[in-house]
Amino acid sequence: MAAKSKAKEVLAIVVGGGPAPGINGVISAATIEAVNEGKQVIGIMGGFKSLFNGDKKAAIPLGIDDVTRIHARGGSILKTSRDYPDKVKEKFKVLMSTLKALKIRYLLTVGGDGTLYMAKWIEREARGSIAVIHVPKTIDNDLPLPGGAPTFGFETARHWGVAILENIMEDARTTSRWYFITTMGRYTGHLALGIGKAAGANITLIPEEFTGEKLSFRTVADILEGSIIKRLAVKKHYGVAVLAEGISSKFDITELSHYEQIEKDETGRVRLSEIQLGRLIRNIVRGSLKEKGIEMTIVDKNIGYELRAANPIPFDAEYTRNLGFGAVRFLLLGGTGAMIVFYEGRLKPVPFVEMTDPATGRTRLRYMDTSSETYMVARKYMMRLEKEDFSGVQIKKLAHAANMTEKEFKKRFYYLVEESGKCPGSAF
């Protein structure tokens, strides 16, 4: 009697959160490496939502021929989802039983902080029966990777964001108008500043600038109005401002609800990308300028969804191939409970515990350091009111451009620079 062949161990790949350029590169590299090492690979269509629903049919086999050329494509062949269902602890039992029924030995998750949270939970509950590795993904670039390494997808999103912004800047110059551009970035300003700085936007505002408990709409509007006036003082009637959507998270939610219909995503978080931040601030600025006798066309626009599923640039295509390969090698060498990263030319696992805030149990986030030289350089090239603008010849020019007296101008705008000084972090 012929001996029965031993069943292959199964690696499952799950994608969670919003799209980011390079997801398919991870799927491709991980699948090829696992198959070459004698493992069976399945992809979970629809992310954790399918697992919470106990949908075993969502598990599709992946072979080398299925993934060999997808690394250069945007989007995700496994799709993705954000899903924290009602009674999540009960549903989590369904998720774990589904993984068990599918005979999963290795689990590779691709996602941001929410997906990392799920990966940690699964690894803890599996008690060694499932080895788990996480690949960090977000265009927000807000996961604290060692060495300042970017999360995959960020560089591609920035690249295409700069291309869009450059076209808008030319339109602004041609038509003599201002644009208020809102970019994605739920908690942090990495993407907004990366796009604004590289494209040479006139001003970029990020949530990390505002450290108070509550931020007023008027403060943001005054900063932008100050930039417009400063441009007018040098005979420039056009410009582009970049705003990180995370600024909206600083507003009083009650006040915000008076102006915008608040929508929430599947996890119960406010959909910041649906809040028309640019439109809201535009209306305030335009009204204030009109009171001064200044007619200014201001156009608001959101960019973000255009960037998330773009084809990855070579940086991310290569980067994700490294990550997918490294994730599988880590699992097959007996590893579990870590996030795979690539920096200083090497693939390295970072244990989940090092990524977790012990006070909250949630994944730590990487914020833009406004005292850093990276931010300082960005600020030096922005056209915005600074402390030195409120004295000498300069205040005369600004007050004249604003159709105000010097005293009126200082009373109206000086509070914006009263505490900040000339430029945060300046070492020169």
C-alpha positions as CSV (number, residue, x, y, z in Angstrom):
1,M,0.0,0.0,0.0
2,A,1.4,3.4,-1.0
3,A,2.1,5.8,1.9
4,K,-0.2,8.8,2.1
5,S,1.5,12.1,1.1
6,K,1.9,14.5,4.0
7,A,-0.5,17.5,3.7
8,K,1.2,20.8,3.1
9,E,1.2,23.4,5.8
10,V,-1.0,26.4,4.9
11,L,-0.1,30.1,4.8
12,A,-3.0,32.5,4.7
13,I,-2.7,36.1,3.5
14,V,-5.1,38.8,4.8
15,V,-5.3,42.4,3.8
16,G,-7.0,45.0,6.1
17,G,-7.6,48.7,6.2
18,G,-7.5,51.1,3.2
19,P,-5.7,50.4,0.0
20,A,-2.0,51.4,-0.4
21,P,0.3,51.1,-3.5
22,G,2.3,47.9,-3.1
23,I,-0.1,45.5,-1.5
24,N,0.1,43.2,-4.5
25,G,3.8,43.2,-4.3
26,V,3.7,41.7,-0.8
27,I,1.1,39.1,-1.9
28,S,3.2,38.2,-4.9
29,A,6.6,37.9,-3.1
30,A,5.1,36.0,-0.2
31,T,3.2,33.5,-2.3
32,I,6.2,32.7,-4.6
33,E,8.5,32.2,-1.6
34,A,6.1,30.1,0.3
35,V,5.2,27.9,-2.7
36,N,8.9,27.4,-3.5
37,E,9.4,26.2,0.1
38,G,6.7,23.6,-0.2
39,K,3.8,25.4,1.5
40,Q,0.2,25.8,0.4
41,V,-0.9,29.5,0.1
42,I,-4.5,30.8,0.3
43,G,-5.7,34.4,0.1
44,I,-8.7,35.6,2.2
45,M,-10.9,37.6,-0.1
46,G,-12.4,40.6,1.6
47,G,-10.1,40.8,4.5
48,F,-11.1,40.2,8.1
49,K,-14.8,40.8,7.3
50,S,-14.9,37.4,5.6
51,L,-13.3,35.8,8.6
52,F,-15.6,37.4,11.1
53,N,-18.5,36.1,9.0
54,G,-17.1,32.6,9.0
55,D,-17.0,32.6,5.2
56,K,-14.6,29.7,4.3
57,K,-15.4,30.2,0.6
58,A,-13.5,33.5,0.8
59,A,-10.3,31.5,1.0
60,I,-8.9,31.1,-2.5
61,P,-5.8,29.2,-3.5
62,L,-2.8,31.2,-4.7
63,G,-0.1,29.8,-7.0
64,I,2.9,31.3,-8.7
65,D,1.1,31.7,-11.9
66,D,-1.6,33.7,-10.1
67,V,0.8,36.3,-8.7
68,T,3.9,36.4,-10.9
69,R,3.2,39.8,-12.5
70,I,0.9,41.5,-10.0
71,H,3.7,43.3,-8.1
72,A,3.5,46.4,-10.5
73,R,-0.3,46.7,-10.1
74,G,-2.1,49.0,-7.7
75,G,-5.0,47.9,-5.5
76,S,-5.3,44.4,-4.0
77,I,-6.2,41.2,-5.8
78,L,-7.6,40.0,-2.4
79,K,-9.5,43.3,-1.9
80,T,-9.6,44.6,1.6
81,S,-12.0,45.7,4.4
82,R,-12.2,47.7,7.6
83,D,-14.5,45.7,9.9
84,Y,-15.0,45.7,13.6
85,P,-18.5,44.1,13.9
86,D,-20.9,44.5,16.7
87,K,-20.2,42.1,19.6
88,V,-16.6,41.9,18.3
89,K,-15.5,39.4,21.0
90,E,-18.2,36.9,20.0
91,K,-17.4,37.4,16.4
92,F,-13.7,36.9,17.1
93,K,-14.5,33.4,18.2
94,V,-16.0,32.8,14.7
95,L,-12.8,34.3,13.1
96,M,-10.6,31.9,15.1
97,S,-12.7,28.9,14.3
98,T,-12.7,29.8,10.6
99,L,-8.9,29.9,10.7
100,K,-8.8,26.5,12.4
101,A,-11.3,25.0,9.9
102,L,-9.0,26.2,7.1
103,K,-6.1,24.5,8.8
104,I,-4.0,27.7,8.8
105,R,-0.5,27.3,10.2
106,Y,0.9,30.6,9.2
107,L,-0.8,34.0,8.9
108,L,0.5,37.0,7.1
109,T,-1.4,40.2,7.6
110,V,-1.0,43.3,5.6
111,G,-2.3,46.6,7.0
112,G,-2.0,49.6,9.3
113,D,-2.6,50.0,13.0
114,G,-6.0,48.4,13.0
115,T,-4.8,45.3,11.2
116,L,-1.8,45.1,13.4
117,Y,-4.1,45.1,16.4
118,M,-6.0,42.1,14.9
119,A,-2.7,40.3,14.2
120,K,-1.6,40.7,17.8
121,W,-5.0,39.5,19.0
122,I,-4.9,36.4,16.8
123,E,-1.4,35.5,17.7
124,R,-2.2,35.8,21.4
125,E,-5.3,33.6,21.2
126,A,-3.7,31.0,18.9
127,R,-1.2,30.1,21.7
128,G,1.4,28.9,19.2
129,S,-0.9,27.0,16.8
130,I,-0.8,29.8,14.3
131,A,2.4,31.8,13.6
132,V,1.7,35.4,12.7
133,I,3.7,38.0,10.9
134,H,2.5,41.6,10.0
135,V,3.6,43.7,7.1
136,P,3.0,47.4,7.8
137,K,1.1,49.3,5.1
138,T,-0.3,52.9,5.1
139,I,0.0,55.9,2.9
140,D,-0.2,58.0,6.1
141,N,3.3,56.8,7.1
142,D,2.3,56.9,10.8
143,L,3.6,53.6,12.1
144,P,6.8,54.0,14.1
145,L,9.2,51.9,11.9
146,P,12.8,51.9,13.1
147,G,15.3,54.1,11.5
148,G,12.6,56.4,10.2
149,A,11.8,53.9,7.4
150,P,8.6,54.8,5.5
151,T,5.6,52.5,5.5
152,F,5.1,51.0,2.0
153,G,2.7,52.9,-0.2
154,F,3.7,56.3,1.2
155,E,6.4,57.1,-1.4
156,T,4.0,56.2,-4.2
157,A,1.2,58.3,-2.7
158,R,3.5,61.2,-2.3
159,H,4.9,60.8,-5.9
160,W,1.4,61.0,-7.5
161,G,0.3,63.6,-5.0
162,V,3.1,65.9,-6.1
163,A,2.2,65.3,-9.7
164,I,-1.4,66.4,-9.1
165,L,-0.3,69.4,-7.0
166,E,2.1,70.6,-9.6
167,N,-0.7,70.7,-12.2
168,I,-3.0,72.5,-9.7
169,M,-0.2,75.1,-8.9
170,E,0.1,75.8,-12.6
171,D,-3.7,76.3,-12.9
172,A,-3.6,78.6,-9.9
173,R,-0.9,80.7,-11.6
174,T,-2.7,80.8,-14.9
175,T,-6.1,81.7,-13.5
176,S,-5.0,83.9,-10.5
177,R,-6.8,81.9,-7.9
178,W,-6.0,80.0,-4.7
179,Y,-6.5,76.3,-4.0
180,F,-7.0,74.7,-0.7
181,I,-6.0,71.1,-1.1
182,T,-6.9,68.5,1.6
183,T,-4.9,65.3,1.7
184,M,-5.3,62.1,3.6
185,G,-3.6,61.7,7.0
186,R,-6.0,60.7,9.8
187,Y,-3.7,61.5,12.7
188,T,-0.5,62.8,11.2
189,G,0.8,65.2,8.6
190,H,3.5,63.1,6.9
191,L,1.7,62.8,3.6
192,A,0.5,66.4,3.5
193,L,4.0,67.8,4.3
194,G,5.7,65.4,2.0
195,I,3.5,66.5,-0.9
196,G,3.5,70.2,-0.1
197,K,7.3,70.4,0.6
198,A,8.3,68.4,-2.6
199,A,5.9,70.3,-4.8
200,G,6.7,73.7,-3.3
201,A,3.2,74.6,-2.1
202,N,2.9,78.0,-0.6
203,I,1.8,76.7,2.8
204,T,1.1,73.3,4.4
205,L,-0.8,72.8,7.6
206,I,-0.6,69.6,9.6
207,P,-2.4,68.5,12.9
208,E,0.9,68.3,14.8
209,E,1.2,72.1,14.7
210,F,-1.9,72.5,16.9
211,T,-1.2,71.3,20.5
212,G,-4.2,72.7,22.3
213,E,-7.1,70.6,23.4
214,K,-9.5,72.3,20.9
215,L,-8.8,74.0,17.7
216,S,-11.0,76.7,16.3
217,F,-11.9,77.0,12.7
218,R,-11.0,80.7,12.9
219,T,-7.4,79.9,13.8
220,V,-6.9,77.7,10.7
221,A,-8.7,80.3,8.5
222,D,-6.6,83.1,9.9
223,I,-3.3,81.3,9.1
224,L,-4.4,80.8,5.5
225,E,-5.8,84.3,5.2
226,G,-2.4,85.6,6.5
227,S,-0.7,83.6,3.7
228,I,-2.9,85.1,1.1
229,I,-2.3,88.6,2.3
230,K,1.4,88.0,2.5
231,R,1.3,86.9,-1.2
232,L,-0.8,89.9,-2.2
233,A,1.8,92.1,-0.6
234,V,4.4,90.9,-3.2
235,K,1.8,91.2,-6.0
236,K,1.0,87.4,-6.1
237,H,-2.7,86.9,-6.5
238,Y,-2.6,83.1,-6.5
239,G,-1.3,80.2,-4.4
240,V,-1.8,76.7,-3.1
241,A,-2.3,75.6,0.5
242,V,-2.1,71.9,1.5
243,L,-4.1,70.8,4.5
244,A,-3.8,67.4,6.3
245,E,-7.3,65.9,6.9
246,G,-6.2,65.1,10.5
247,I,-6.7,68.8,11.3
248,S,-10.4,68.0,11.4
249,S,-9.8,65.7,14.3
250,K,-8.6,68.7,16.3
251,F,-11.9,70.5,16.0
252,D,-14.6,70.3,18.6
253,I,-16.8,67.5,17.1
254,T,-20.0,69.3,18.3
255,E,-18.9,72.5,16.5
256,L,-17.9,70.6,13.5
257,S,-21.3,68.8,13.3
258,H,-22.9,72.3,12.8
259,Y,-21.1,72.6,9.5
260,E,-20.6,69.1,8.3
261,Q,-22.6,65.9,8.3
262,I,-20.4,63.5,10.3
263,E,-20.1,60.0,8.8
264,K,-18.4,57.0,10.4
265,D,-16.6,54.1,8.8
266,E,-17.0,50.4,9.6
267,T,-14.9,50.7,12.7
268,G,-16.9,53.6,14.1
269,R,-14.3,56.2,13.4
270,V,-15.3,59.5,11.9
271,R,-14.6,59.6,8.1
272,L,-12.2,62.5,8.0
273,S,-11.8,62.1,4.3
274,E,-15.5,62.9,3.9
275,I,-15.3,66.1,5.8
276,Q,-15.0,69.0,3.4
277,L,-12.2,70.7,5.4
278,G,-11.1,72.9,2.5
279,R,-14.6,74.0,1.7
280,L,-15.3,74.8,5.3
281,I,-12.2,76.9,5.7
282,R,-12.5,78.4,2.2
283,N,-15.9,79.9,3.1
284,I,-14.6,81.5,6.2
285,V,-11.5,83.0,4.5
286,R,-13.4,84.2,1.5
287,G,-15.9,86.0,3.7
288,S,-13.2,87.6,5.8
289,L,-11.3,88.8,2.7
290,K,-14.5,90.2,1.2
291,E,-15.1,92.3,4.4
292,K,-11.7,93.9,3.7
293,G,-12.7,94.6,0.1
294,I,-10.6,91.8,-1.4
295,E,-12.3,89.6,-4.0
296,M,-10.5,86.2,-4.2
297,T,-11.4,83.0,-6.0
298,I,-10.6,80.1,-3.7
299,V,-11.2,76.5,-4.9
300,D,-11.2,73.5,-2.5
301,K,-10.2,70.0,-3.5
302,N,-9.6,66.7,-1.8
303,I,-6.9,64.3,-3.0
304,G,-6.4,60.9,-1.4
305,Y,-8.5,58.3,-3.1
306,E,-6.6,59.0,-6.3
307,L,-3.4,58.0,-4.5
308,R,-4.3,54.8,-2.6
309,A,-4.7,52.3,-5.4
310,A,-2.1,53.7,-7.8
311,N,0.4,51.5,-9.4
312,P,3.5,51.5,-7.1
313,I,6.6,53.4,-8.2
314,P,9.8,51.4,-8.4
315,F,10.7,52.2,-4.8
316,D,7.5,50.5,-3.4
317,A,7.6,47.7,-6.0
318,E,11.1,46.7,-4.8
319,Y,10.3,47.5,-1.1
320,T,7.2,45.3,-1.0
321,R,9.1,42.4,-2.7
322,N,11.6,42.6,0.2
323,L,8.9,42.7,2.8
324,G,6.8,39.8,1.3
325,F,9.9,37.6,1.1
326,G,11.2,38.6,4.5
327,A,7.8,37.9,6.1
328,V,7.7,34.3,4.8
329,R,11.3,33.6,5.7
330,F,10.6,34.8,9.3
331,L,7.6,32.4,9.6
332,L,9.4,29.4,8.2
333,L,12.4,29.9,10.5
334,G,10.0,29.5,13.4
335,G,9.2,33.2,14.1
336,T,5.9,34.6,15.2
337,G,4.4,37.8,16.9
338,A,6.4,40.4,14.9
339,M,6.2,43.0,12.2
340,I,8.7,42.7,9.3
341,V,10.6,45.9,8.4
342,F,13.4,46.7,6.0
343,Y,15.9,49.4,6.9
344,E,19.7,49.9,6.8
345,G,19.7,47.3,4.0
346,R,18.4,44.5,6.1
347,L,15.1,42.7,6.8
348,K,14.3,42.7,10.5
349,P,11.4,41.6,12.7
350,V,10.1,44.0,15.3
351,P,8.2,42.2,18.1
352,F,4.6,43.2,18.5
353,V,5.3,44.3,22.1
354,E,7.7,47.0,20.9
355,M,4.9,48.5,18.7
356,T,2.3,48.7,21.5
357,D,1.6,51.5,23.8
358,P,1.4,49.8,27.2
359,A,-1.0,52.4,28.6
360,T,-3.7,51.8,25.9
361,G,-2.8,48.4,24.3
362,R,-3.1,50.1,20.9
363,T,-0.4,50.4,18.3
364,R,1.9,53.4,18.8
365,L,1.8,56.1,16.1
366,R,4.6,58.1,14.5
367,Y,3.8,61.8,14.5
368,M,5.6,64.5,12.6
369,D,8.1,66.1,14.9
370,T,7.6,69.9,14.5
371,S,10.9,70.6,16.2
372,S,12.8,68.5,13.6
373,E,14.9,70.0,10.8
374,T,12.7,68.2,8.3
375,Y,9.8,70.3,9.5
376,M,12.0,73.4,10.0
377,V,13.1,73.4,6.3
378,A,9.5,73.0,5.2
379,R,8.5,76.0,7.3
380,K,11.3,78.2,6.0
381,Y,10.0,77.9,2.5
382,M,6.3,78.5,3.3
383,M,4.7,81.9,2.7
384,R,3.0,82.4,6.1
385,L,3.0,85.1,8.8
386,E,6.0,85.1,11.1
387,K,6.9,87.3,14.0
388,E,9.2,89.5,12.0
389,D,6.3,90.4,9.7
390,F,4.8,92.6,12.5
391,S,7.4,95.4,12.5
392,G,9.1,97.9,10.3
393,V,8.4,98.2,6.6
394,Q,7.0,94.7,6.4
395,I,3.9,95.4,8.5
396,K,3.2,98.5,6.4
397,K,3.2,96.4,3.2
398,L,1.0,93.7,4.8
399,A,-1.5,96.2,6.3
400,H,-1.7,98.0,2.9
401,A,-2.4,94.7,1.1
402,A,-5.1,93.9,3.6
403,N,-6.7,97.3,3.4
404,M,-6.1,97.7,7.1
405,T,-4.2,100.0,9.4
406,E,-1.0,98.6,10.9
407,K,-2.7,98.6,14.3
408,E,-5.7,96.8,13.0
409,F,-3.6,94.2,11.2
410,K,-1.5,93.5,14.3
411,K,-4.6,93.2,16.5
412,R,-6.2,90.8,14.0
413,F,-3.3,88.5,13.2
414,Y,-0.5,88.8,15.8
415,Y,-1.9,86.1,18.0
416,L,-0.9,83.6,15.4
417,V,2.8,84.1,16.0
418,E,2.8,85.4,19.6
419,E,3.8,82.0,21.0
420,S,5.4,80.2,18.1
421,G,8.3,82.5,17.4
422,K,10.1,82.8,14.1
423,C,10.3,79.1,13.1
424,P,9.9,76.0,15.2
425,G,13.1,74.0,15.6
426,S,15.3,76.6,13.8
427,A,19.0,75.9,14.6
428,F,20.4,78.4,12.2
